[in-house]
Amino acid sequence: MAPARTAKLPSPGRLIGYARVSTEDQDTDPQLDELRAIGCSTVLEEHASGADRSRPMLARLLREIQPGETLVVVRLDRLARSVSHLLAVIEQLEGSGAHFRSLRDPIDTTTPQGMFSLQVLGAVAQLERALIAERTKAGLSAARSRGRVGGNPGLRAGDPDAIRKLRARRDAGYLADVLAGLDAWLPTIRRMRPNQPWGDVVRVLNHDYDSTWTVERLRRTVRRLVTEGIIEATLLERSRRQNGDDRLVRLIANIAAAAPDRTLQQIATQLEAMRERTPRGGTRWHPSSVKHLLARAQRLGLASITPTQVRTNLWR
């Protein structure tokens, strides 16, 4: 972030508040009062640990925030528990052309002073990583000079019990991570499976939630959740054979259902981003094409048309 950039910072547009508490027993009202007092037109509330990076409301905010808008929090710890997470969020906001402001900290990316404070935080984080790496190397070197080798002795010896325990810990950790973000992506899978192939499901998830699923990893995860009795086994059934038009109708119906406020143009843009071909084999999608397929989905009872889509005047 060069000083030359900070001199040309645009003035902020709409303010969007984010209020977080760790448990359901805690109250977001004090944060809501402060955020609304400084002019936040929208405030998203979340009950989640600050250490959890897969927070659905924060993910939605970062996905939907528009250029010129500003994400506002009361304190930095309401957004992130580590400097690295904070910088990652701010980098994502910058990529969207949006800004960030903390009411009780000197961080406001719409001002030169705030950007300077952010640069200092970035430098501190980089120094912290370097110091940790140096201390780790020094500790390992000292241990080796005394004849000690790091790691689990049982694993080094190939002990089956040690290997089994390690796998069990990793498996439990993986399941915990999956369950933490389950509410964000499971509804999409339930809407699409088994009517849609896994490839379509993965492309919708990766676009809507900025995730990095692969077909094999998603199937393996769903299979594990079925085994644990958390979700229904019907999701693993073989995809039903469909012709090209039927698949597109169901795909567009699911995209529209995942975010009812999307306009026809936004759905068309998503289809292009997913490299989905039009019924005629083209690569450019027009709202009128989306409208036509959504109408078919509506007749089949697969989708409903939202007021936002009607307001595009393309539905009439």
C-alpha positions as CSV (number, residue, x, y, z in Angstrom):
1,M,0.0,0.0,0.0
2,A,2.0,2.9,-1.2
3,P,1.5,6.5,0.2
4,A,0.6,7.7,-3.3
5,R,-2.5,5.5,-3.2
6,T,-3.7,7.0,0.1
7,A,-3.7,10.5,-1.4
8,K,-6.4,9.6,-3.9
9,L,-8.8,7.7,-1.6
10,P,-12.5,8.2,-2.5
11,S,-15.0,9.4,0.0
12,P,-17.1,6.6,1.6
13,G,-20.5,5.7,0.4
14,R,-23.1,3.6,2.3
15,L,-22.0,2.4,5.8
16,I,-22.6,-1.3,6.6
17,G,-22.3,-2.3,10.2
18,Y,-21.1,-5.7,11.5
19,A,-21.9,-6.7,15.1
20,R,-20.6,-10.0,16.6
21,V,-20.8,-11.7,20.0
22,S,-19.4,-15.1,20.9
23,T,-22.5,-16.8,22.4
24,E,-26.3,-16.7,22.1
25,D,-26.4,-15.5,25.8
26,Q,-24.5,-12.3,24.9
27,D,-26.2,-9.2,23.5
28,T,-25.3,-7.2,20.4
29,D,-27.5,-4.2,21.4
30,P,-24.6,-2.0,22.6
31,Q,-22.8,-2.5,19.3
32,L,-26.0,-1.9,17.3
33,D,-26.6,1.4,19.1
34,E,-23.1,2.7,18.2
35,L,-23.2,1.5,14.6
36,R,-26.6,3.0,14.0
37,A,-25.6,6.3,15.7
38,I,-22.8,6.9,13.2
39,G,-25.2,6.2,10.2
40,C,-25.0,2.5,9.3
41,S,-28.0,1.9,7.1
42,T,-27.6,-1.9,7.5
43,V,-26.2,-3.9,10.4
44,L,-25.5,-7.6,10.2
45,E,-25.4,-9.5,13.5
46,E,-23.6,-12.7,14.2
47,H,-23.2,-15.1,17.1
48,A,-19.9,-16.9,16.6
49,S,-16.4,-17.1,18.0
50,G,-13.9,-14.5,16.7
51,A,-11.5,-17.3,16.0
52,D,-13.9,-18.9,13.6
53,R,-13.1,-17.6,10.1
54,S,-16.1,-19.4,8.4
55,R,-18.8,-17.1,9.8
56,P,-21.8,-17.1,7.4
57,M,-22.9,-13.5,8.0
58,L,-19.4,-12.1,7.5
59,A,-18.9,-14.2,4.4
60,R,-22.2,-12.9,3.0
61,L,-21.2,-9.3,3.8
62,L,-17.8,-9.6,2.1
63,R,-19.5,-11.3,-0.9
64,E,-22.2,-8.7,-1.3
65,I,-20.5,-5.4,-0.4
66,Q,-20.4,-2.9,-3.2
67,P,-17.6,-0.5,-4.4
68,G,-17.6,2.7,-2.3
69,E,-19.3,1.1,0.7
70,T,-17.7,0.9,4.1
71,L,-17.7,-2.0,6.5
72,V,-17.9,-0.6,10.1
73,V,-17.2,-2.4,13.4
74,V,-17.2,-1.0,16.9
75,R,-13.8,-2.6,17.7
76,L,-11.3,-4.6,15.8
77,D,-11.8,-7.8,17.9
78,R,-15.5,-7.9,16.7
79,L,-14.1,-8.6,13.2
80,A,-10.9,-10.6,13.7
81,R,-8.8,-12.1,16.5
82,S,-5.5,-12.0,14.6
83,V,-3.7,-9.4,12.6
84,S,-3.4,-11.8,9.7
85,H,-7.2,-12.4,9.6
86,L,-7.9,-8.7,9.8
87,L,-5.5,-7.9,6.9
88,A,-7.0,-10.7,4.9
89,V,-10.5,-9.3,5.3
90,I,-9.4,-5.7,4.5
91,E,-7.6,-7.1,1.4
92,Q,-10.8,-8.7,0.3
93,L,-12.7,-5.5,0.8
94,E,-10.1,-3.6,-1.2
95,G,-10.5,-6.1,-4.0
96,S,-14.2,-5.2,-4.1
97,G,-13.5,-1.5,-4.0
98,A,-14.9,-1.2,-0.5
99,H,-13.5,0.3,2.7
100,F,-13.1,-0.5,6.4
101,R,-13.5,1.5,9.6
102,S,-13.2,0.6,13.3
103,L,-14.9,3.1,15.6
104,R,-12.6,2.6,18.6
105,D,-9.3,2.1,16.8
106,P,-7.4,4.3,14.4
107,I,-8.3,2.2,11.3
108,D,-10.3,3.9,8.6
109,T,-9.2,3.0,5.1
110,T,-10.9,6.1,3.6
111,T,-8.4,8.4,5.3
112,P,-4.6,8.7,4.8
113,Q,-4.1,8.4,8.6
114,G,-6.1,5.2,8.7
115,M,-4.2,3.7,5.8
116,F,-1.0,4.5,7.6
117,S,-2.2,2.7,10.7
118,L,-3.0,-0.3,8.5
119,Q,0.4,-0.3,7.0
120,V,1.9,-0.3,10.5
121,L,-0.3,-3.3,11.4
122,G,0.9,-5.1,8.3
123,A,4.6,-4.4,9.1
124,V,4.0,-5.7,12.7
125,A,2.4,-8.9,11.4
126,Q,5.3,-9.5,9.0
127,L,7.8,-8.9,11.8
128,E,5.9,-11.3,14.1
129,R,6.0,-14.0,11.4
130,A,9.7,-13.6,10.9
131,L,10.5,-13.7,14.6
132,I,8.4,-16.9,15.1
133,A,10.2,-18.5,12.2
134,E,13.6,-17.5,13.7
135,R,12.7,-18.8,17.2
136,T,11.4,-22.1,15.7
137,K,14.6,-22.6,13.7
138,A,16.8,-21.8,16.7
139,G,14.9,-24.2,19.0
140,L,15.1,-27.1,16.5
141,S,18.9,-26.4,16.0
142,A,19.5,-26.4,19.8
143,A,17.5,-29.6,20.2
144,R,19.4,-31.4,17.4
145,S,22.8,-30.4,18.9
146,R,21.7,-32.1,22.1
147,G,20.6,-35.3,20.3
148,R,16.9,-34.7,20.5
149,V,14.7,-35.2,17.4
150,G,11.4,-33.4,17.2
151,G,8.1,-35.1,16.5
152,N,6.1,-38.0,17.8
153,P,8.4,-41.0,18.8
154,G,5.5,-43.4,18.0
155,L,5.1,-42.0,14.5
156,R,8.8,-42.2,13.9
157,A,8.8,-45.8,15.0
158,G,5.7,-46.6,12.8
159,D,3.7,-47.6,15.9
160,P,0.1,-48.5,14.6
161,D,-1.5,-47.1,17.8
162,A,0.2,-43.7,17.4
163,I,-0.8,-43.6,13.7
164,R,-4.4,-44.5,14.5
165,K,-4.6,-41.8,17.2
166,L,-3.2,-39.2,14.9
167,R,-5.7,-40.1,12.2
168,A,-8.5,-40.0,14.7
169,R,-7.5,-36.5,15.8
170,R,-7.2,-35.2,12.3
171,D,-10.5,-36.8,11.4
172,A,-12.2,-35.1,14.4
173,G,-10.7,-31.8,13.5
174,Y,-11.8,-32.1,9.9
175,L,-15.4,-32.9,10.9
176,A,-15.4,-30.0,13.3
177,D,-14.3,-27.6,10.5
178,V,-17.0,-29.0,8.2
179,L,-19.8,-28.6,10.8
180,A,-18.7,-25.0,11.5
181,G,-19.5,-24.0,8.0
182,L,-22.4,-26.4,7.3
183,D,-25.2,-23.9,7.5
184,A,-23.7,-21.9,4.7
185,W,-23.5,-24.5,2.0
186,L,-25.7,-27.4,3.0
187,P,-29.0,-25.7,1.8
188,T,-27.5,-25.4,-1.7
189,I,-26.7,-29.1,-1.8
190,R,-30.1,-30.1,-0.5
191,R,-31.7,-28.0,-3.3
192,M,-29.6,-29.4,-6.0
193,R,-29.0,-33.0,-5.1
194,P,-29.6,-35.5,-6.6
195,N,-31.3,-33.7,-9.4
196,Q,-28.1,-31.9,-10.5
197,P,-24.7,-33.5,-11.0
198,W,-21.9,-32.9,-8.5
199,G,-20.0,-30.8,-11.0
200,D,-22.9,-28.2,-11.1
201,V,-23.2,-28.2,-7.3
202,V,-19.4,-27.5,-6.9
203,R,-19.5,-24.6,-9.4
204,V,-22.4,-23.0,-7.7
205,L,-20.9,-23.4,-4.2
206,N,-17.5,-22.1,-5.3
207,H,-19.0,-19.0,-7.0
208,D,-21.5,-18.1,-4.3
209,Y,-19.4,-18.8,-1.2
210,D,-15.9,-18.2,-2.6
211,S,-14.9,-21.7,-1.6
212,T,-12.5,-24.2,-3.3
213,W,-14.5,-27.4,-3.3
214,T,-13.7,-30.2,-5.8
215,V,-16.2,-32.9,-6.8
216,E,-14.3,-35.6,-5.0
217,R,-13.8,-33.6,-1.8
218,L,-17.4,-32.5,-1.7
219,R,-18.7,-36.1,-2.3
220,R,-16.4,-37.4,0.4
221,T,-17.6,-34.8,2.9
222,V,-21.2,-35.5,2.2
223,R,-20.6,-39.2,2.5
224,R,-19.0,-38.7,5.9
225,L,-21.9,-36.5,7.1
226,V,-24.3,-39.2,5.9
227,T,-22.3,-41.9,7.8
228,E,-22.5,-39.7,11.0
229,G,-26.3,-39.5,10.6
230,I,-26.1,-35.7,10.2
231,I,-27.7,-35.4,6.7
232,E,-29.9,-37.7,4.6
233,A,-28.5,-40.4,2.4
234,T,-30.6,-39.4,-0.6
235,L,-28.1,-36.7,-1.4
236,L,-25.7,-39.4,-2.5
237,E,-28.1,-41.0,-5.0
238,R,-27.0,-41.1,-8.6
239,S,-27.8,-38.0,-10.6
240,R,-30.8,-38.4,-12.8
241,R,-30.2,-38.3,-16.5
242,Q,-31.3,-35.0,-18.0
243,N,-31.1,-33.4,-21.4
244,G,-29.2,-30.1,-21.7
245,D,-32.2,-27.8,-21.4
246,D,-33.6,-29.5,-18.3
247,R,-30.2,-29.3,-16.6
248,L,-30.0,-25.6,-17.3
249,V,-33.5,-25.0,-16.1
250,R,-32.8,-26.7,-12.8
251,L,-29.4,-25.0,-12.5
252,I,-30.8,-21.5,-13.0
253,A,-33.7,-22.3,-10.6
254,N,-31.2,-23.2,-7.9
255,I,-29.0,-20.2,-8.5
256,A,-32.1,-17.9,-8.2
257,A,-33.2,-19.8,-5.0
258,A,-29.8,-19.4,-3.4
259,A,-30.0,-15.6,-3.5
260,P,-33.6,-14.4,-4.2
261,D,-32.5,-10.8,-4.5
262,R,-30.4,-11.5,-7.6
263,T,-31.5,-9.8,-10.7
264,L,-31.7,-11.5,-14.1
265,Q,-28.6,-9.7,-15.2
266,Q,-26.7,-10.9,-12.1
267,I,-27.8,-14.5,-12.8
268,A,-26.6,-14.1,-16.4
269,T,-23.2,-12.8,-15.1
270,Q,-22.9,-15.7,-12.8
271,L,-23.6,-18.2,-15.5
272,E,-20.8,-16.6,-17.6
273,A,-18.4,-16.8,-14.7
274,M,-19.2,-20.5,-14.3
275,R,-18.5,-20.9,-18.1
276,E,-22.0,-22.3,-18.6
277,R,-23.1,-22.5,-22.2
278,T,-26.4,-21.0,-23.4
279,P,-29.0,-23.4,-24.9
280,R,-27.7,-22.5,-28.3
281,G,-24.1,-23.1,-27.3
282,G,-23.0,-19.5,-26.8
283,T,-20.9,-18.1,-24.1
284,R,-22.7,-14.8,-23.6
285,W,-25.8,-14.8,-21.4
286,H,-28.5,-12.2,-21.7
287,P,-31.2,-11.5,-19.1
288,S,-33.9,-12.5,-21.6
289,S,-32.4,-16.0,-21.9
290,V,-32.4,-16.3,-18.1
291,K,-36.0,-15.0,-18.0
292,H,-37.0,-17.7,-20.5
293,L,-35.5,-20.5,-18.5
294,L,-36.8,-19.2,-15.2
295,A,-40.2,-19.1,-16.7
296,R,-39.9,-22.8,-17.5
297,A,-38.7,-23.5,-14.0
298,Q,-41.7,-21.6,-12.6
299,R,-44.1,-23.7,-14.8
300,L,-42.4,-26.8,-13.4
301,G,-42.7,-25.6,-9.9
302,L,-39.0,-25.3,-9.5
303,A,-38.6,-21.6,-8.9
304,S,-40.5,-18.4,-8.1
305,I,-39.9,-14.9,-9.5
306,T,-38.8,-12.4,-6.9
307,P,-39.8,-8.7,-6.9
308,T,-36.2,-7.8,-7.6
309,Q,-36.2,-9.7,-10.8
310,V,-39.6,-8.3,-11.8
311,R,-38.3,-4.8,-11.3
312,T,-35.8,-5.3,-14.1
313,N,-38.8,-4.9,-16.4
314,L,-37.7,-8.0,-18.3
315,W,-40.2,-10.2,-16.7
316,R,-43.2,-8.4,-18.1
